[in-house]
Amino acid sequence: MDFRFTPRQIELKQRAIAWTEEMKQYELDCEMNNGLSAEQHEKVKQLIKNHGLAAINMPAEWGGAGLNTLEHAIVSEEVGKLTGALWDTMWRPANALKACTPAQREEFLIPEINGERRDAVAITEPEAGSDPQNIQTTAVRDGDSYIINGEKLFVTVGDAADFILLLASVDGAPTMFLVDKDLPGVSVKRTPRYTHTFVYEHPEFLFEDVRVGADKILGEIGQGYELTRDWFVEERLMIAARTIGAAERATLLAADYAKERVQFGKPILDFQLIQRMLAQNTVDIMTNRVLTYQVAWEADQGMDRKLLNAKAAVIKLGASEASNRCVDNALQIFGGRGYMRENPVERLWRELRVDRIWEGTSEIQTVIIGNEISKRGAEGLLGYAGAVAQ
């Protein structure tokens, strides 16, 4: 069993590190100004292109970087070290867009891969959060068009996006639509303020008699949950990778500080309580990194989609919970200095809290895992694809 990175993986990791280091110059501006200026966004876009990190989840034949799942995770781990969610400036089209027709691909996906357009995904509603089957947004057929009515919450990147992947009910069949944001009837109800400071916002949208052509259905009528699930799986895998990177950065900063901070005549790193917190962080980071890489590799081997959904839940649950413990320990080690917004650890502490909520709460991940065990047994979850004879 060879755990060494391939030359390509090493080169990708180095590119991600280089981009992340350049992006750190924007962290305080993002925090203090609640985002970046238009001029800064243009500079960031060029940095992404310079490092070859645009659309890393899209096939090379469409203009994307063509990374597999493991390579995607390697990059995500590095960029996850950034605060302000600056990792999200590195645009990754929603993987549901792979279901585009050739015409939709030319109108939506290819321009997004090139950095000319941006999508946002609208799933959650006032009465439909963890249970998307309770969606109230409807799309009613009217000739060659559909009339959409509904409300969507937590539409991340909704302020910067110019089109939306919207989940609606067509006579009870969950269906995904491609909706241009400038269509009549599309409006922002409000933009809430959150605990974290992200480079993009999470607006609430209203859709009032929005008319879209039947050619704007993504995939097929009734395929909406399947596309949503596939999107969730990729997001959960990358949340695991990103939070591991964030936990590592916070832990390294705390360890360096503990070496320099002297109390009672010696560095606080000499105290066993501080050593214990750093040791716990090390265990959390190392174990979750290895598991995330394993599941990402297994995904690349063609794992059954239902089993992959459950394994993605395992690593999203494990890594997001562990990373929150890590950044909390790191902040505690810094003491009062850790509570200053100018400290990256403080920003990570606020920002990682949402990773236990979005793309499925920790409780929902637990339910997914439990359901997999109940329906298909624990063998698949506890097994390892690399141990199966080919």
Secondary structure, DSSP 8 states (H G I E B T S, - for coil): ------HHHHHHHHHHHHHHHHHGGGHHHHHHTTS--HHHHHHHHHHHHHTT-TTTTS-GGGTS----HHHHHHHHHHHTT-STTGGGGS----GGGGG--HHHIIIIIHHHHTTS--EEEE--BTTBSS-GGG---EEEEETTEEEEEEEE---TTTTT-SEEEEEEEETTEEEEEEEETTSTTEEEEE----SS--SS---EEEEEEEEEEGGGEES-TT-HHHHHHHHHHHHHHHHHHHHHHHHHHHHHHHHHHHHH-EETTEEGGGSHHHHHHHHHHHHHHHHHHHHHHHHHHHHHTT--HHHHHHHHHHHHHHHHHHHHHHHHHHHHHHGGGGGSTTSHHHHHHHHGGGGGTTTS-HHHHHHHHHHHHHHH-SHHHHS-GGGS--
